[in-house]
Amino acid sequence: MNEIITFIMAALPLSELRGAIPLGVLKFGFSPVKALLISVLGNTLPVLPLLMGLEKASDYLSHRFYWFNRFFGWLFTKTREKHKDHFHYWGDLALFIFVAIPLPLTGAYSGAVAAFVFGLPIKHSFWSIVFGVLAAGIIVTLLTISGINLFEFVNNSL
């Protein structure tokens, strides 16, 4: 049951694996490797449906509602014009780094939205996001282990 809770926590947009790994290790007593694996799987689960669904939702809304069409047209034109050189050259790497940085709002969900807005190919975006999630998971796991070790060191020193 705790594995399912950790998996679902990793699949949620706000917590993602940044919340799931510490939950698994600190609350449920998982080994860091187990928490990492469950969290990476949970966090990558929604990536492909998001990448495919955002485009379909945008097309649907743009064809049904005039103001959505104007908004998406403005957003894509402004964003792609302003950053097209960066993302044309750095696209996959930039997306990987963006997802790999374990800060709030830089995870798989934000990466999928960024890939959609910048018009990056789904296949490339998917793998950049998956490897970014894995890198973020490793960083969060190392930070969690470091925090535990630091706490134990301070606790034993007192």
Summary of the structure (lengths in Angstrom):
residues: 158
radius of gyration: 18.3
end to end distance: 36.3
largest distance: 65.5
contacts: 509
relative contact order: 0.15
helix: 85%
strand: 0%
